[in-house]
Amino acid sequence: MSTDSLGKARWSKEKIKLPFPVLSDEKRTAMNLYNTRSLSTYKGPEGGPYNHATLILIDANGTIRWIYRNPDYRVRSTVEEDLAQIRKLQESAQPSGKGKLR
């Protein structure tokens, strides 16, 4: 999730070459729902709160299956680690398709 505009979030996704969606949460709706507000007292560029670096894997039923959030915003999981977690969750999904990740 990013509090950046859709255009900037898209640019970041392409720059980092992420093989999964990046949510643009410019109005901070998801940030408040998933409680991913920064743990720092630093204000974002426009003066508001900003999103802490967080990866949330949500299955097709809307169930949160995994959250990665390091207290130190500078420490982030790698794309390889994220994909490994996705594969692990897909392998444990039921054959009926329940729990399948989007």
JOSULHU-V226470 format. One record per residue. RES is the residue in one letter. OMEGA is omega as a letter, one per 20 degrees, with the letter a starting at -180 (NA if undefined). Layout:
RES:OMEGA  RES:OMEGA
//
This chain:
M:r  S:r  T:r  D:r  S:r  L:a  G:a  K:r  A:r  R:r  W:r  S:r  K:a  E:a  K:a  I:a  K:r  L:a  P:r  F:a  P:r  V:a  L:r  S:a  D:a  E:r  K:r  R:r  T:a  A:r  M:a  N:r  L:a  Y:r  N:r  T:r  R:a  S:r  L:a  S:r  T:r  Y:r  K:r  G:a  P:a  E:r  G:a  G:r  P:r  Y:a  N:r  H:r  A:a  T:r  L:r  I:r  L:a  I:a  D:a  A:r  N:r  G:r  T:r  I:a  R:a  W:r  I:r  Y:r  R:r  N:r  P:r  D:a  Y:a  R:r  V:a  R:r  S:r  T:r  V:r  E:r  E:r  D:a  L:r  A:r  Q:r  I:r  R:r  K:r  L:r  Q:r  E:a  S:r  A:r  Q:a  P:a  S:a  G:r  K:a  G:a  K:r  L:r  R:NA
//
